[in-house]
Amino acid sequence: MLITICKQNRKKMLTSFFNKISVTDSSFMVFLTICLIVLSIFCYNNNNNSSFAIQTDISNNINEFNIITAADFGCSLRAQENMKNIEKMNPELVLVPGDLSYKKTAACWINMTKPLDSKIKIAIGNHDDYEEEGMKGEKLKKSFMDHYGLDKSYYSFDYKKVHILVIDTQLELSVDTLQSSAVVNETLPAIPPAEGKLVDESDHEKKNPVLKRYPIIDIKDFIEKNSINVKVPALEDLEEINAKVPDIEIDQEQYQFVLDDLKKINQNKNIEWIFVMFHKPMYSSISKQLEEYIIREKYEEIFDRYNVDLVIQGHNHIYSRTLPLSVNKEQISEPIIDQNNANSNSNNSIFRNPNGIIYLVVGTGGDELYTITEKPYYVQNQYDKGFGFVDLKIKDKRLDGTFYDINLDCKMKITEIKKKEVLDLESCRPPALGNEELKVVDQFTIIK
């Protein structure tokens, strides 16, 4: 409006001036011309300042947004309630680090997440792939990739000032795969040895689809073949020299993609935040699934080098959050924590220019819950009592993360074997009236 008035007044003044002024009145004419130029500049600046204020407001809105993440859903009532609560948060992006439907097809997942479909980005988990699901897993993986328009199961993209790199841990050698797939030479006793039977490799193949697809080789030969500089994993109750594992095809192109992607994005001044998402966790509270130190040794140094801020993981059906961590090249199992934030028992979860990466595990989407058995020194917060998600609010150089429990109404039961009190998952229902408010379990802030 200001610029319109200024333009109209300027035009009227100019017309009136040139109609009335005499050509011979040169001095006066120069004086008035200068005045009109000054007035024009004033109006122009007023207009620009007004536009700039509006643009600043819009810019602030653009730079302030939220991303929600959780994994290991399934399509149960628990998962449905979780998705409903996620939808209420109106996220601009939903990151799901693997294990989506837990079914033979993707149909129930796609139907359950329809309101959020265009906002969802996924990583492939072991239940979306051949490892757990056999031949149907190949079709399942393809159907997920087709639905989300993926040519490859590892990829990256930018959202506003965030760069997100997605890795497929199913294409990597992992401790989890070695432990779950290992078979023992038939000269050794079975595990457990109670029945006194010898191991029949065909029995292992029936239980594990990975063994059906790939030939098995000695574990040392496998590691040497893939030239990965790691120690042989300590497989429970197995003799290292007799352990055999599937000769899995390791995708070497993924490693190069990760290297090139992070190197390139690290030079992009328009990107403030770098997230990495994958399924099997490099760092986690100690629970059912192992920490993947083989994947850790392969990728953590790269993450450190190119200033990754946050790693989002699943697979362990718990929530855990580490302090800012850096790789320890001397001892891969003992990461270096940021000395400015070294007290894992402290309630201070505000990290200013942290020296290291925070690793989240958000396997609380809706499938069964696991029990946390130990809290490593580098984990600051952990939770295994309910289902929920992490909300990441981002504004410029500040990130605020909150883990919410969706507060389902669940009964407890005593397990038959270990006589432990656990959630009765089948009893879980939406929260009772008046108890719908989400429960805040953990909060943390990163400021750059």
Buried (B, 14 or more C-beta within 10 A) or exposed (E): EBBEEBBEEBEEBBEEBEEEBEEEEEEEBEEBBEEBEEBBEEBBEBBEEEEEEEEEEEEEEEBEBBBBBBBBBBBBBBBBBBBEBBBEBEBEBBBBBBBBBBBEEBEBBBEBBEEBEEBBBBBBBBBBBBBBBBEBBBBBBEBBBEBBEBEEBBBBEEBBBBBBBBBBBBBBBBBBBBBBBBBBBEEBBBEEEEEEEEBEBEEBBEEBBBBBBBEBBBBEEBBEEBEBEBEEBEBEEBEEEBBBBBBBEBBEEBBEBBBEBBEEBBEEEEBBBBBBBBBBBBBBBBBBBBBBBBBBBBBBBBBBEBEBBBBBBBBBBBBBBBBBBBBEEEEBEEBBBBEEBEEBEEEEBEBEEBBBBBBBBBBBBBBBBBBBEEBBEBBBBBBBBBBBBBBBBBBBEBBBBBBBBBBBEBEEBEEEEEEEEBBEBEEBEBBEEEEEEBBEBBBBBBEE
